[in-house]
């Protein structure tokens, strides 16, 4: 006898990237974390936070945080739905719009949590392979016409991006929701925020984990059109963002000068690392995220992963179709890049020409 639903017993859990027991001497380029500290203004808010207030329940809609988001992104404040990281928004959407008899579609490879949450809700999963050049399979996703279609833009682990026009076309073909997950949009050339106003079935997700260096605080949000907001609020945990993450997050997103300084350094390092890996004979796919997808010699991604790990460099390998000869490498500091390249050379993964 099982106490749990049949679909829970048969599914595989989401597996996050490796977390080493200690970071001393480890170059950690496997979870797309920001290599730079959060905004000094955000850290000051954390240091000065009134701990006495923690005995009280917080504002369930964390209004001050939502106001900071609205001002930073020039969106109406009542379109901002806070979340305990953007994965919390994925849970809300799946609870509200997925389930038995409903289809959830997404390209593959992509963020596996879309599938995880769809399976939890008992949905039919439609995994649509990306194109031969790893682009978004627009027509195939449109043909799936799912109740919920998740699109990570930029996509991970491929780094590919779709234009706002392409996403608008897809939204217009769907009877269900199009959820554009912009976890990495800070590092890309464009975004889909304007589609929320023009396409009634589009929701855009954002997080402060990547561009704002707050992965450890778990702060995210959705930009949701008013006609969809009431239904999603019904699936939200009552107090899903605590007062400390909300206050620190508000200060971080308000400090756009610090944010853009970090983003610019990461994008510059992305160019440098891509050039150096290509000079060593690897193919590096264009990326709009804070990571690159890289081919490895002899097509053995797992062996390359282990070779780098033995040299204290962690990267990400995916044991999936069309990914077994590749690695995903997060963009770190210049020192991180040089340490990776030294380990790459020492492991015999390529020779610079």
Secondary structure, DSSP 4 states (H G I P E B T S, - for coil): --SS-HHHHHSPPP-PPP--S--TT-EE-SS---SSPPPHHHHHHHHH--GGGGGSPPPTT-HHHHHHHHHHHT--GGGEEEESSHHHHHHHHHHHH--TT-EEEEEESS-THHHHHHHHTTPEEEEEEP-TTS---HHHHHHH--SEEEEESS-TTT-----HHHHHHHHHH-SSEEEEE-TTGGGSS---TTHHHH-TTEEEEEESSSTTS-TTT--EEEEE-HHHHHHHHTTS-TT-S-HHHHHHHHHHHH-HHHHHHHHHHHHHHHHHHHHHHHHTT--B---SSSEEEEE-GGG-HHHHHHHHHTTTEE-B---STTTTTEEEEE---HHHHHHHHHHHHHTTS----
